[in-house]
Amino acid sequence: MSRLRLAHRTELDATSALGIRLPDGRNVLLVKVHERISAFVNRCPHQGVMLQAEPNVFLEASGELIQCTMHGALFLPETGECIFGPCQGRHLEPVVVSVDAEGNIQLAGK
């Protein structure tokens, strides 16, 4: 069974993040922090809004944390946990992905 290819890891080089839409209609963000790639549904747990104000800009200035531009909430890229802001202690919804030997980021199968 083939897995759905979402992107190539080099597509994250410019901003360390990429917003994509899955075939099921979910908006997802891919982020690369310290060479680790994570994926989450692009929806802040505070008010259900999309996280970014500009395309493919999901990380705060240091490039270490995911940021919701609406209220400044900050999330750990490893787990999606909100560590600062109005949704502190809540989590972004994870999307399980894998990276193959060629650098393709794929949606993990069920």
C-alpha positions as CSV (number, residue, x, y, z in Angstrom):
1,M,0.0,0.0,0.0
2,S,1.5,3.3,-1.0
3,R,1.5,6.2,1.4
4,L,0.3,9.7,0.4
5,R,3.3,12.0,-0.3
6,L,2.8,15.4,1.3
7,A,6.1,17.2,0.5
8,H,9.8,16.8,0.3
9,R,11.9,17.8,3.3
10,T,13.7,20.4,1.2
11,E,10.4,22.3,0.8
12,L,10.8,23.1,4.5
13,D,14.2,24.8,4.0
14,A,13.0,28.3,3.4
15,T,10.7,28.8,6.4
16,S,11.1,25.5,8.3
17,A,7.3,25.1,7.8
18,L,4.8,24.3,5.1
19,G,1.0,24.5,5.1
20,I,-0.8,21.9,3.0
21,R,-4.3,20.6,2.5
22,L,-5.0,16.9,2.8
23,P,-7.4,15.1,0.4
24,D,-9.9,14.8,3.2
25,G,-10.0,18.6,3.5
26,R,-7.9,19.1,6.6
27,N,-5.4,21.9,6.6
28,V,-2.1,20.6,8.1
29,L,1.2,22.3,9.0
30,L,4.6,20.6,8.6
31,V,7.4,22.0,10.7
32,K,11.1,21.2,10.9
33,V,12.9,22.1,14.1
34,H,16.4,20.7,14.7
35,E,15.9,18.5,11.6
36,R,12.9,16.8,13.2
37,I,9.7,17.0,11.1
38,S,6.3,17.1,12.8
39,A,2.8,17.6,11.5
40,F,-0.3,19.0,13.1
41,V,-3.8,20.0,12.0
42,N,-3.6,23.7,11.3
43,R,-6.1,24.8,14.0
44,C,-5.4,26.5,17.3
45,P,-7.2,24.8,20.2
46,H,-8.1,28.2,21.7
47,Q,-10.6,29.4,19.1
48,G,-10.2,26.9,16.3
49,V,-8.6,29.5,13.9
50,M,-5.8,28.7,11.5
51,L,-2.4,29.4,13.1
52,Q,-0.6,31.5,10.5
53,A,-1.2,35.0,9.1
54,E,1.1,34.5,6.2
55,P,1.6,31.3,4.0
56,N,4.1,28.8,5.4
57,V,5.0,31.0,8.5
58,F,4.2,28.9,11.5
59,L,7.2,29.4,13.8
60,E,8.0,32.3,16.1
61,A,11.1,34.5,15.4
62,S,13.7,32.1,17.0
63,G,12.4,29.2,14.9
64,E,12.0,27.0,18.0
65,L,8.3,27.1,18.6
66,I,5.0,27.0,16.6
67,Q,3.1,30.2,17.1
68,C,-0.6,31.1,16.7
69,T,-0.5,34.6,15.2
70,M,-4.0,35.5,16.5
71,H,-3.2,35.5,20.2
72,G,0.5,34.6,20.4
73,A,0.1,31.1,21.8
74,L,3.3,29.0,21.6
75,F,3.4,25.3,21.0
76,L,6.2,22.7,21.3
77,P,7.0,21.3,17.8
78,E,7.7,17.9,19.2
79,T,4.3,17.4,20.9
80,G,2.0,20.3,19.9
81,E,1.6,21.2,23.6
82,C,0.7,24.9,24.2
83,I,3.3,26.2,26.7
84,F,2.2,29.9,26.5
85,G,-1.0,31.7,25.8
86,P,-4.7,31.3,26.3
87,C,-4.7,27.6,25.5
88,Q,-1.8,26.6,27.8
89,G,-1.8,22.9,28.6
90,R,-3.9,22.0,25.5
91,H,-2.4,20.5,22.3
92,L,-2.5,20.8,18.6
93,E,-4.0,17.8,16.9
94,P,-1.1,15.6,15.7
95,V,-0.9,14.2,12.2
96,V,1.4,11.1,11.9
97,V,3.9,11.4,9.1
98,S,7.1,9.6,8.2
99,V,10.1,10.5,6.1
100,D,11.5,8.0,3.6
101,A,15.1,7.5,2.6
102,E,14.7,10.0,-0.3
103,G,13.3,12.7,2.0
104,N,9.7,12.4,1.0
105,I,7.3,13.3,3.8
106,Q,4.4,10.9,3.8
107,L,1.1,10.6,5.6
108,A,1.6,7.5,7.8
109,G,-0.8,4.7,7.0
110,K,-3.5,3.5,9.4
